[in-house]
Amino acid sequence: MTECWLCRVVGHVQGVWFRASTRDQAQRLGLRGRAVNLADGSVEVVACGDPAALRQLKDWLRQGPPMARVESLDCRPISEDQGFDGFHTA
């Protein structure tokens, strides 16, 4: 069974390798999707794959890479699998 989640990570999450580290974690977990910086300074993550792997990624997003400071994380399921091939940053 595949699920997809849309997450918004708020805090000091840009300029600290958050997207690249998220990509590395997602690839390690076998997830597909993307991580992008938003204009308001947050990072948006869309991830699709095994529900257990998605939970592991969500747990990792609460902390992020060493230089990040996550203030809040909001994740919600989305109904469509957007057909991602691998996990990418933008």
CNS distance restraints for C-alpha pairs under 8 A (distance, minus, plus):
assign (resid   1 and name CA) (resid  49 and name CA) 7.77 0.50 0.50
assign (resid   1 and name CA) (resid  50 and name CA) 6.40 0.50 0.50
assign (resid   1 and name CA) (resid  51 and name CA) 7.54 0.50 0.50
assign (resid   2 and name CA) (resid  48 and name CA) 6.63 0.50 0.50
assign (resid   2 and name CA) (resid  49 and name CA) 4.75 0.50 0.50
assign (resid   2 and name CA) (resid  50 and name CA) 5.19 0.50 0.50
assign (resid   2 and name CA) (resid  51 and name CA) 6.67 0.50 0.50
assign (resid   3 and name CA) (resid  48 and name CA) 5.50 0.50 0.50
assign (resid   3 and name CA) (resid  49 and name CA) 5.50 0.50 0.50
assign (resid   3 and name CA) (resid  50 and name CA) 6.43 0.50 0.50
assign (resid   3 and name CA) (resid  51 and name CA) 6.02 0.50 0.50
assign (resid   3 and name CA) (resid  77 and name CA) 7.37 0.50 0.50
assign (resid   3 and name CA) (resid  78 and name CA) 7.90 0.50 0.50
assign (resid   3 and name CA) (resid  79 and name CA) 7.94 0.50 0.50
assign (resid   3 and name CA) (resid  81 and name CA) 7.69 0.50 0.50
assign (resid   4 and name CA) (resid  46 and name CA) 7.08 0.50 0.50
assign (resid   4 and name CA) (resid  47 and name CA) 5.53 0.50 0.50
assign (resid   4 and name CA) (resid  48 and name CA) 4.06 0.50 0.50
assign (resid   4 and name CA) (resid  49 and name CA) 6.52 0.50 0.50
assign (resid   4 and name CA) (resid  77 and name CA) 5.81 0.50 0.50
assign (resid   4 and name CA) (resid  78 and name CA) 5.58 0.50 0.50
assign (resid   4 and name CA) (resid  79 and name CA) 6.92 0.50 0.50
assign (resid   4 and name CA) (resid  80 and name CA) 7.08 0.50 0.50
assign (resid   4 and name CA) (resid  81 and name CA) 6.24 0.50 0.50
assign (resid   5 and name CA) (resid  45 and name CA) 7.94 0.50 0.50
assign (resid   5 and name CA) (resid  46 and name CA) 5.66 0.50 0.50
assign (resid   5 and name CA) (resid  47 and name CA) 5.39 0.50 0.50
assign (resid   5 and name CA) (resid  48 and name CA) 6.41 0.50 0.50
assign (resid   5 and name CA) (resid  54 and name CA) 7.74 0.50 0.50
assign (resid   5 and name CA) (resid  75 and name CA) 6.46 0.50 0.50
assign (resid   5 and name CA) (resid  76 and name CA) 5.56 0.50 0.50
assign (resid   5 and name CA) (resid  77 and name CA) 4.34 0.50 0.50
assign (resid   5 and name CA) (resid  78 and name CA) 5.49 0.50 0.50
assign (resid   6 and name CA) (resid  44 and name CA) 7.23 0.50 0.50
assign (resid   6 and name CA) (resid  45 and name CA) 5.82 0.50 0.50
assign (resid   6 and name CA) (resid  46 and name CA) 4.57 0.50 0.50
assign (resid   6 and name CA) (resid  47 and name CA) 6.72 0.50 0.50
assign (resid   6 and name CA) (resid  75 and name CA) 5.55 0.50 0.50
assign (resid   6 and name CA) (resid  76 and name CA) 5.49 0.50 0.50
assign (resid   6 and name CA) (resid  77 and name CA) 6.21 0.50 0.50
assign (resid   6 and name CA) (resid  78 and name CA) 6.43 0.50 0.50
assign (resid   7 and name CA) (resid  44 and name CA) 5.72 0.50 0.50
assign (resid   7 and name CA) (resid  45 and name CA) 5.01 0.50 0.50
assign (resid   7 and name CA) (resid  46 and name CA) 6.31 0.50 0.50
assign (resid   7 and name CA) (resid  73 and name CA) 6.88 0.50 0.50
assign (resid   7 and name CA) (resid  74 and name CA) 5.45 0.50 0.50
assign (resid   7 and name CA) (resid  75 and name CA) 4.06 0.50 0.50
assign (resid   7 and name CA) (resid  76 and name CA) 6.47 0.50 0.50
assign (resid   8 and name CA) (resid  42 and name CA) 6.73 0.50 0.50
assign (resid   8 and name CA) (resid  43 and name CA) 5.76 0.50 0.50
assign (resid   8 and name CA) (resid  44 and name CA) 4.61 0.50 0.50
assign (resid   8 and name CA) (resid  45 and name CA) 6.33 0.50 0.50
assign (resid   8 and name CA) (resid  73 and name CA) 5.82 0.50 0.50
assign (resid   8 and name CA) (resid  74 and name CA) 5.30 0.50 0.50
assign (resid   8 and name CA) (resid  75 and name CA) 6.47 0.50 0.50
assign (resid   9 and name CA) (resid  13 and name CA) 7.37 0.50 0.50
assign (resid   9 and name CA) (resid  42 and name CA) 5.57 0.50 0.50
assign (resid   9 and name CA) (resid  43 and name CA) 5.15 0.50 0.50
assign (resid   9 and name CA) (resid  44 and name CA) 6.38 0.50 0.50
assign (resid   9 and name CA) (resid  45 and name CA) 7.84 0.50 0.50
assign (resid   9 and name CA) (resid  61 and name CA) 7.37 0.50 0.50
assign (resid   9 and name CA) (resid  62 and name CA) 7.98 0.50 0.50
assign (resid   9 and name CA) (resid  70 and name CA) 6.81 0.50 0.50
assign (resid   9 and name CA) (resid  71 and name CA) 7.74 0.50 0.50
assign (resid   9 and name CA) (resid  72 and name CA) 6.04 0.50 0.50
assign (resid   9 and name CA) (resid  73 and name CA) 4.73 0.50 0.50
assign (resid   9 and name CA) (resid  74 and name CA) 6.70 0.50 0.50
assign (resid  10 and name CA) (resid  41 and name CA) 7.32 0.50 0.50
assign (resid  10 and name CA) (resid  42 and name CA) 4.72 0.50 0.50
assign (resid  10 and name CA) (resid  43 and name CA) 6.77 0.50 0.50
assign (resid  10 and name CA) (resid  70 and name CA) 5.95 0.50 0.50
assign (resid  10 and name CA) (resid  71 and name CA) 5.57 0.50 0.50
assign (resid  10 and name CA) (resid  72 and name CA) 5.17 0.50 0.50
assign (resid  10 and name CA) (resid  73 and name CA) 6.36 0.50 0.50
assign (resid  11 and name CA) (resid  41 and name CA) 7.61 0.50 0.50
assign (resid  11 and name CA) (resid  42 and name CA) 6.62 0.50 0.50
assign (resid  11 and name CA) (resid  68 and name CA) 7.71 0.50 0.50
assign (resid  11 and name CA) (resid  69 and name CA) 5.67 0.50 0.50
assign (resid  11 and name CA) (resid  70 and name CA) 4.67 0.50 0.50
assign (resid  11 and name CA) (resid  71 and name CA) 4.69 0.50 0.50
assign (resid  11 and name CA) (resid  72 and name CA) 6.80 0.50 0.50
assign (resid  12 and name CA) (resid  16 and name CA) 7.78 0.50 0.50
assign (resid  12 and name CA) (resid  41 and name CA) 7.74 0.50 0.50
assign (resid  12 and name CA) (resid  42 and name CA) 7.90 0.50 0.50
assign (resid  12 and name CA) (resid  68 and name CA) 5.52 0.50 0.50
assign (resid  12 and name CA) (resid  69 and name CA) 4.93 0.50 0.50
assign (resid  12 and name CA) (resid  70 and name CA) 6.29 0.50 0.50
assign (resid  12 and name CA) (resid  71 and name CA) 7.76 0.50 0.50
assign (resid  13 and name CA) (resid  17 and name CA) 7.88 0.50 0.50
assign (resid  13 and name CA) (resid  18 and name CA) 5.81 0.50 0.50
assign (resid  13 and name CA) (resid  41 and name CA) 7.27 0.50 0.50
assign (resid  13 and name CA) (resid  42 and name CA) 6.40 0.50 0.50
assign (resid  13 and name CA) (resid  43 and name CA) 6.73 0.50 0.50
assign (resid  13 and name CA) (resid  68 and name CA) 5.30 0.50 0.50
assign (resid  13 and name CA) (resid  69 and name CA) 6.49 0.50 0.50
assign (resid  13 and name CA) (resid  70 and name CA) 6.74 0.50 0.50
assign (resid  14 and name CA) (resid  18 and name CA) 6.47 0.50 0.50
assign (resid  14 and name CA) (resid  37 and name CA) 6.92 0.50 0.50
assign (resid  14 and name CA) (resid  41 and name CA) 6.42 0.50 0.50
assign (resid  14 and name CA) (resid  42 and name CA) 7.07 0.50 0.50
assign (resid  14 and name CA) (resid  43 and name CA) 7.28 0.50 0.50
assign (resid  14 and name CA) (resid  68 and name CA) 7.96 0.50 0.50
assign (resid  16 and name CA) (resid  65 and name CA) 7.46 0.50 0.50
assign (resid  16 and name CA) (resid  67 and name CA) 5.61 0.50 0.50
assign (resid  16 and name CA) (resid  68 and name CA) 5.84 0.50 0.50
assign (resid  17 and name CA) (resid  21 and name CA) 5.93 0.50 0.50
assign (resid  17 and name CA) (resid  65 and name CA) 7.06 0.50 0.50
assign (resid  17 and name CA) (resid  67 and name CA) 7.99 0.50 0.50
assign (resid  18 and name CA) (resid  22 and name CA) 5.97 0.50 0.50
assign (resid  18 and name CA) (resid  64 and name CA) 6.44 0.50 0.50
assign (resid  18 and name CA) (resid  65 and name CA) 6.10 0.50 0.50
assign (resid  18 and name CA) (resid  68 and name CA) 6.96 0.50 0.50
assign (resid  19 and name CA) (resid  23 and name CA) 6.14 0.50 0.50
assign (resid  19 and name CA) (resid  35 and name CA) 5.51 0.50 0.50
assign (resid  19 and name CA) (resid  36 and name CA) 6.73 0.50 0.50
assign (resid  19 and name CA) (resid  37 and name CA) 7.76 0.50 0.50
assign (resid  19 and name CA) (resid  43 and name CA) 7.57 0.50 0.50
assign (resid  19 and name CA) (resid  89 and name CA) 6.15 0.50 0.50
assign (resid  20 and name CA) (resid  24 and name CA) 6.27 0.50 0.50
assign (resid  20 and name CA) (resid  89 and name CA) 6.84 0.50 0.50
assign (resid  21 and name CA) (resid  25 and name CA) 6.22 0.50 0.50
assign (resid  21 and name CA) (resid  64 and name CA) 7.57 0.50 0.50
assign (resid  21 and name CA) (resid  65 and name CA) 6.39 0.50 0.50
assign (resid  22 and name CA) (resid  26 and name CA) 6.02 0.50 0.50
assign (resid  22 and name CA) (resid  35 and name CA) 7.16 0.50 0.50
assign (resid  22 and name CA) (resid  61 and name CA) 7.51 0.50 0.50
assign (resid  22 and name CA) (resid  64 and name CA) 7.52 0.50 0.50
assign (resid  23 and name CA) (resid  27 and name CA) 6.02 0.50 0.50
assign (resid  23 and name CA) (resid  34 and name CA) 7.42 0.50 0.50
assign (resid  23 and name CA) (resid  35 and name CA) 7.16 0.50 0.50
assign (resid  23 and name CA) (resid  87 and name CA) 5.94 0.50 0.50
assign (resid  23 and name CA) (resid  88 and name CA) 6.37 0.50 0.50
assign (resid  23 and name CA) (resid  89 and name CA) 6.94 0.50 0.50
assign (resid  24 and name CA) (resid  28 and name CA) 6.15 0.50 0.50
assign (resid  25 and name CA) (resid  29 and name CA) 6.28 0.50 0.50
assign (resid  25 and name CA) (resid  57 and name CA) 6.91 0.50 0.50
assign (resid  26 and name CA) (resid  30 and name CA) 6.15 0.50 0.50
assign (resid  26 and name CA) (resid  31 and name CA) 5.06 0.50 0.50
assign (resid  26 and name CA) (resid  32 and name CA) 7.09 0.50 0.50
assign (resid  26 and name CA) (resid  47 and name CA) 7.76 0.50 0.50
assign (resid  26 and name CA) (resid  57 and name CA) 6.62 0.50 0.50
assign (resid  26 and name CA) (resid  87 and name CA) 6.83 0.50 0.50
assign (resid  27 and name CA) (resid  31 and name CA) 5.72 0.50 0.50
assign (resid  27 and name CA) (resid  32 and name CA) 7.37 0.50 0.50
assign (resid  27 and name CA) (resid  86 and name CA) 7.39 0.50 0.50
assign (resid  27 and name CA) (resid  87 and name CA) 6.45 0.50 0.50
assign (resid  29 and name CA) (resid  53 and name CA) 5.70 0.50 0.50
assign (resid  29 and name CA) (resid  57 and name CA) 7.72 0.50 0.50
assign (resid  30 and name CA) (resid  49 and name CA) 7.18 0.50 0.50
assign (resid  30 and name CA) (resid  53 and name CA) 7.53 0.50 0.50
assign (resid  31 and name CA) (resid  47 and name CA) 6.29 0.50 0.50
assign (resid  31 and name CA) (resid  48 and name CA) 5.65 0.50 0.50
assign (resid  31 and name CA) (resid  49 and name CA) 5.03 0.50 0.50
assign (resid  31 and name CA) (resid  50 and name CA) 7.36 0.50 0.50
assign (resid  31 and name CA) (resid  53 and name CA) 7.27 0.50 0.50
assign (resid  31 and name CA) (resid  54 and name CA) 7.54 0.50 0.50
assign (resid  31 and name CA) (resid  86 and name CA) 7.13 0.50 0.50
assign (resid  31 and name CA) (resid  87 and name CA) 6.82 0.50 0.50
assign (resid  32 and name CA) (resid  47 and name CA) 5.62 0.50 0.50
assign (resid  32 and name CA) (resid  48 and name CA) 5.17 0.50 0.50
assign (resid  32 and name CA) (resid  49 and name CA) 6.47 0.50 0.50
assign (resid  32 and name CA) (resid  84 and name CA) 5.73 0.50 0.50
assign (resid  32 and name CA) (resid  85 and name CA) 6.34 0.50 0.50
assign (resid  32 and name CA) (resid  86 and name CA) 4.64 0.50 0.50
assign (resid  32 and name CA) (resid  87 and name CA) 4.63 0.50 0.50
assign (resid  33 and name CA) (resid  45 and name CA) 7.46 0.50 0.50
assign (resid  33 and name CA) (resid  46 and name CA) 5.21 0.50 0.50
assign (resid  33 and name CA) (resid  47 and name CA) 4.47 0.50 0.50
assign (resid  33 and name CA) (resid  48 and name CA) 6.02 0.50 0.50
assign (resid  33 and name CA) (resid  84 and name CA) 5.43 0.50 0.50
assign (resid  33 and name CA) (resid  85 and name CA) 7.44 0.50 0.50
assign (resid  33 and name CA) (resid  86 and name CA) 6.41 0.50 0.50
assign (resid  33 and name CA) (resid  87 and name CA) 4.55 0.50 0.50
assign (resid  33 and name CA) (resid  88 and name CA) 6.36 0.50 0.50
assign (resid  34 and name CA) (resid  45 and name CA) 5.77 0.50 0.50
assign (resid  34 and name CA) (resid  46 and name CA) 5.38 0.50 0.50
assign (resid  34 and name CA) (resid  47 and name CA) 6.62 0.50 0.50
assign (resid  34 and name CA) (resid  84 and name CA) 7.99 0.50 0.50
assign (resid  34 and name CA) (resid  87 and name CA) 5.30 0.50 0.50
assign (resid  34 and name CA) (resid  88 and name CA) 4.62 0.50 0.50
assign (resid  34 and name CA) (resid  89 and name CA) 5.37 0.50 0.50
assign (resid  34 and name CA) (resid  90 and name CA) 7.40 0.50 0.50
assign (resid  35 and name CA) (resid  43 and name CA) 6.75 0.50 0.50
assign (resid  35 and name CA) (resid  44 and name CA) 5.63 0.50 0.50
assign (resid  35 and name CA) (resid  45 and name CA) 4.39 0.50 0.50
assign (resid  35 and name CA) (resid  46 and name CA) 6.52 0.50 0.50
assign (resid  35 and name CA) (resid  88 and name CA) 6.50 0.50 0.50
assign (resid  35 and name CA) (resid  89 and name CA) 4.83 0.50 0.50
assign (resid  35 and name CA) (resid  90 and name CA) 6.54 0.50 0.50
assign (resid  36 and name CA) (resid  43 and name CA) 5.63 0.50 0.50
assign (resid  36 and name CA) (resid  44 and name CA) 5.36 0.50 0.50
assign (resid  36 and name CA) (resid  45 and name CA) 6.61 0.50 0.50
assign (resid  36 and name CA) (resid  89 and name CA) 5.76 0.50 0.50
assign (resid  36 and name CA) (resid  90 and name CA) 5.02 0.50 0.50
assign (resid  37 and name CA) (resid  41 and name CA) 6.78 0.50 0.50
assign (resid  37 and name CA) (resid  42 and name CA) 6.14 0.50 0.50
assign (resid  37 and name CA) (resid  43 and name CA) 4.57 0.50 0.50
assign (resid  37 and name CA) (resid  44 and name CA) 6.39 0.50 0.50
assign (resid  37 and name CA) (resid  90 and name CA) 7.32 0.50 0.50
assign (resid  38 and name CA) (resid  42 and name CA) 5.39 0.50 0.50
assign (resid  38 and name CA) (resid  43 and name CA) 5.64 0.50 0.50
assign (resid  38 and name CA) (resid  44 and name CA) 6.75 0.50 0.50
assign (resid  47 and name CA) (resid  54 and name CA) 7.18 0.50 0.50
assign (resid  47 and name CA) (resid  87 and name CA) 7.97 0.50 0.50
assign (resid  48 and name CA) (resid  54 and name CA) 7.32 0.50 0.50
assign (resid  48 and name CA) (resid  81 and name CA) 6.85 0.50 0.50
assign (resid  49 and name CA) (resid  53 and name CA) 7.02 0.50 0.50
assign (resid  49 and name CA) (resid  54 and name CA) 6.69 0.50 0.50
assign (resid  50 and name CA) (resid  54 and name CA) 6.25 0.50 0.50
assign (resid  51 and name CA) (resid  55 and name CA) 6.29 0.50 0.50
assign (resid  52 and name CA) (resid  56 and name CA) 6.43 0.50 0.50
assign (resid  53 and name CA) (resid  57 and name CA) 6.27 0.50 0.50
assign (resid  54 and name CA) (resid  58 and name CA) 6.12 0.50 0.50
assign (resid  55 and name CA) (resid  59 and name CA) 6.21 0.50 0.50
assign (resid  56 and name CA) (resid  60 and name CA) 6.28 0.50 0.50
assign (resid  57 and name CA) (resid  61 and name CA) 6.10 0.50 0.50
assign (resid  58 and name CA) (resid  62 and name CA) 6.58 0.50 0.50
assign (resid  58 and name CA) (resid  75 and name CA) 7.90 0.50 0.50
assign (resid  59 and name CA) (resid  63 and name CA) 7.42 0.50 0.50
assign (resid  60 and name CA) (resid  64 and name CA) 5.83 0.50 0.50
assign (resid  61 and name CA) (resid  70 and name CA) 7.97 0.50 0.50
assign (resid  61 and name CA) (resid  73 and name CA) 7.44 0.50 0.50
assign (resid  62 and name CA) (resid  70 and name CA) 6.24 0.50 0.50
assign (resid  62 and name CA) (resid  72 and name CA) 7.42 0.50 0.50
assign (resid  62 and name CA) (resid  73 and name CA) 6.32 0.50 0.50
assign (resid  63 and name CA) (resid  68 and name CA) 7.45 0.50 0.50
assign (resid  63 and name CA) (resid  69 and name CA) 7.17 0.50 0.50
assign (resid  63 and name CA) (resid  70 and name CA) 6.05 0.50 0.50
assign (resid  64 and name CA) (resid  68 and name CA) 5.93 0.50 0.50
assign (resid  64 and name CA) (resid  69 and name CA) 7.50 0.50 0.50
assign (resid  64 and name CA) (resid  70 and name CA) 7.02 0.50 0.50
